[in-house]
Structure formats: structure tokens, C-alpha cells
Amino acid sequence: MSPSTYSPTQLVLTFTDNEQWRYSITAIKIDGQFVLNVSDIFTAGQISITLPQPPTPGNHVVVIEALGYADVTVNATYNGL
């Protein structure tokens, strides 16, 4: 899994699709803060997360929790505008 877009309003993660895992996602956290909401889009091989506020420049830890699966941790770097 890797970040493909990290903007002030959105984080897009790409991955080798596993439909069962994707449908089992229960939480997404960035730096320990829950960010999963109903406007997030889960498609084959991609998760588009709407950010509640612009991230600070630097490295951020993204954790995806899915029922019945080990947590997935991704490091994402936001370079600012």
C-alpha cells in the first residue's frame, strides 16, 4: 500500500486489491486521529480519504483497521502547498 495523492483535502492510498479486506475496513487513523467518514471512497485498489483539516507538512502515520485482518500501517509525507 502506498500514498498516491496527499493534498490539503484528500489522501489517496493505492494497493493490490483484496475485496474482502476492503469491505472489512472499520477505521482509518492518521497520527492516531480517526478520519474515516461516509464521504470516503473505497474502490478496487484505492481508498480516497477526505481529510477533516489540512495536514501539517511532514511525515504522517496512517493506520487502517479491518475486522479479521492485521492493521495496515502506511507512512505518508505531506510537503505542503
C-alpha positions, -999 to +999 in steps of 0.1 A: +000+000+000+013+035-008+000+070-009-005+083-044-020+117-036-017+138-004-033+172-006-048+197+019-082+180+014-076+144+004-053+114+009-055+087-017-039+053-010-034+026-037-029-011-030-033-045-045-070-051-042-085-076-018-123-070-019-130-088+014-104-067+032-117-035+016-152-043+028-140-051+063-124-017+069-137-003+102-113+025+110-087+048+094-065+069+116-038+095+107-014+101+135-039+084+159-069+105+149-099+088+134-106+102+098-129+076+084-162+091+073-192+084+050-177+105+022-146+083+019-145+063-013-133+027-014-128+012-049-108-017-062-072-009-053-078+026-040-090+044-009-098+081-011-100+098+023-115+132+028-094+150+054-111+169+082-085+196+081-053+203+061-023+182+074+008+198+087+038+194+064+059+163+073+056+126+078+023+111+090+014+076+101-018+061+085-033+030+101-061+011+085-081-013+107-102-041+091-123-067+110-105-100+109-072-086+094-040-073+109-037-035+109-020-019+079+004+010+086+015+034+059+038+063+061+027+093+041+046+125+036+028+158+031+050+185+016+026+214+020+010+235-007 
